[in-house]
Amino acid sequence: MLKTLQTVPKTGMAVTIDVGNPNDVHPTDKQTVGKRLALWALGDVYGQAVPDTCGPIPAGHEVKDSEIVITFKHANGLVAKGGGEVKGFTIAGEDGKFVPATAKIDGEKVIVSSPEVSKPTAVRYAWQDNPTCNLYNAAGIPASPFWTDDP
């Protein structure tokens, strides 16, 4: 779905990673899903002013030494919801083995690293069944799960 959102015009997506049920593919909190879809429709289709039309979506990444810097669209006011550290990131080196990573918000970017990976090649976010993740924008909408490699 994320690839379609990034390549097909006039498409939208409501990320429901925080309102779902780990034992059922259908989110139990239908109101939040509807509100997120309405934000997209009002902002993108009808041109109305809304806080944002979706949560943070990766726009690119760059390897800098032992870190990967990820840039986002819809990233105004990136936050770790609930405070504390950003959760849900893993990073891999040349061996392709993903390990838990430290992630720091820097404006509209997230810098990801791990002491176990000196030459990173890929990052994944919320890439598990029922992940613990907390990256949101100021509109209170969660980031979509994503990857920088080709899983």
C-alpha positions as CSV (number, residue, x, y, z in Angstrom):
1,M,0.0,0.0,0.0
2,L,2.8,2.4,0.8
3,K,4.4,2.0,-2.6
4,T,1.0,2.7,-4.2
5,L,0.5,5.8,-2.1
6,Q,3.9,7.1,-3.2
7,T,3.5,6.4,-6.9
8,V,-0.2,6.6,-7.8
9,P,-1.8,10.1,-7.9
10,K,-5.0,10.8,-5.9
11,T,-4.6,7.9,-3.5
12,G,-4.7,8.0,0.3
13,M,-4.1,5.7,3.2
14,A,-5.0,5.7,6.9
15,V,-2.3,4.1,9.1
16,T,-4.0,2.1,11.8
17,I,-1.0,0.5,13.5
18,D,-2.0,2.2,16.8
19,V,-5.8,1.4,16.7
20,G,-5.8,-2.2,15.6
21,N,-6.2,-5.5,17.4
22,P,-3.2,-7.9,17.2
23,N,-5.6,-10.8,17.0
24,D,-7.8,-9.4,14.2
25,V,-7.0,-7.6,11.0
26,H,-10.0,-5.3,11.4
27,P,-9.3,-2.3,13.6
28,T,-11.7,-2.1,16.6
29,D,-11.5,1.7,16.7
30,K,-13.4,2.6,13.5
31,Q,-13.8,6.3,14.5
32,T,-10.1,7.0,14.4
33,V,-9.8,5.2,11.1
34,G,-12.6,7.3,9.6
35,K,-11.2,10.5,11.0
36,R,-7.8,9.8,9.4
37,L,-9.4,9.0,6.0
38,A,-11.5,12.1,6.3
39,L,-8.3,14.2,6.9
40,W,-6.9,12.8,3.7
41,A,-10.1,13.4,1.7
42,L,-10.7,16.9,3.1
43,G,-7.0,18.0,2.5
44,D,-6.0,16.3,-0.7
45,V,-9.3,15.9,-2.5
46,Y,-11.3,19.0,-1.4
47,G,-8.3,21.3,-0.7
48,Q,-9.5,22.2,2.8
49,A,-7.0,23.3,5.5
50,V,-6.4,20.3,7.9
51,P,-3.6,19.7,10.4
52,D,-2.1,17.1,8.0
53,T,-3.5,14.5,5.6
54,C,-1.5,11.6,6.9
55,G,1.3,10.6,9.2
56,P,5.0,10.7,8.4
57,I,6.0,9.0,5.1
58,P,9.6,8.3,4.3
59,A,10.9,10.5,1.5
60,G,14.5,9.3,1.3
61,H,17.5,8.2,3.3
62,E,21.2,8.7,3.3
63,V,24.0,6.7,4.9
64,K,26.3,8.9,6.9
65,D,29.2,7.1,8.5
66,S,27.6,4.6,11.0
67,E,24.1,6.2,10.8
68,I,21.2,6.3,8.4
69,V,19.4,9.6,8.1
70,I,15.8,9.3,7.0
71,T,13.8,12.2,5.7
72,F,10.0,12.3,5.8
73,K,7.1,14.0,4.1
74,H,4.2,15.0,6.5
75,A,6.8,15.3,9.2
76,N,5.9,18.7,10.8
77,G,6.5,18.3,14.5
78,L,7.9,14.7,14.6
79,V,7.5,13.3,18.1
80,A,7.9,10.1,20.0
81,K,4.4,9.7,21.3
82,G,4.3,9.3,25.0
83,G,7.7,10.9,25.4
84,G,11.0,9.2,25.8
85,E,12.9,7.4,23.0
86,V,11.7,6.7,19.5
87,K,10.7,3.0,19.3
88,G,10.3,0.6,16.5
89,F,13.5,0.9,14.4
90,T,15.9,-1.8,13.4
91,I,19.0,-1.4,11.3
92,A,21.2,-3.8,9.3
93,G,24.7,-3.8,8.0
94,E,26.3,-5.5,5.0
95,D,25.4,-9.0,6.5
96,G,21.7,-8.1,6.2
97,K,21.0,-9.0,9.8
98,F,18.6,-6.5,11.4
99,V,19.2,-5.5,15.1
100,P,17.4,-3.1,17.4
101,A,18.4,0.5,16.7
102,T,18.5,3.8,18.4
103,A,16.6,6.6,16.7
104,K,16.8,10.3,17.3
105,I,14.5,12.9,15.9
106,D,16.2,15.9,14.2
107,G,13.7,18.3,12.8
108,E,11.9,16.5,10.0
109,K,14.5,13.7,10.0
110,V,15.2,10.6,12.1
111,I,18.8,9.5,12.6
112,V,19.1,5.7,13.1
113,S,22.1,3.8,14.4
114,S,23.3,0.8,16.5
115,P,26.7,0.1,18.2
116,E,26.3,-3.4,16.6
117,V,26.4,-2.0,13.0
118,S,29.4,0.1,11.9
119,K,28.4,0.2,8.1
120,P,24.6,0.3,7.9
121,T,22.8,-0.6,4.7
122,A,19.1,-0.6,5.6
123,V,16.5,0.5,8.2
124,R,13.1,-0.8,8.9
125,Y,10.4,0.7,11.0
126,A,7.5,-1.1,12.7
127,W,8.4,-4.2,10.6
128,Q,7.2,-6.9,13.0
129,D,3.8,-8.4,13.8
130,N,2.2,-6.1,16.4
131,P,5.2,-3.8,16.7
132,T,6.0,-1.4,19.5
133,C,6.4,1.9,17.7
134,N,5.7,5.6,18.5
135,L,6.8,7.9,15.7
136,Y,4.0,10.6,15.0
137,N,3.7,14.0,13.5
138,A,2.2,17.1,15.3
139,A,-1.3,16.2,13.9
140,G,-1.2,13.1,16.1
141,I,-1.0,10.7,13.1
142,P,1.4,7.7,13.3
143,A,4.2,7.0,10.8
144,S,3.6,4.2,8.4
145,P,5.7,1.1,8.7
146,F,8.5,1.2,6.1
147,W,11.8,-0.2,4.9
148,T,14.7,1.2,3.0
149,D,15.8,-2.1,1.6
150,D,13.9,-4.5,-0.6
151,P,12.5,-7.2,1.7
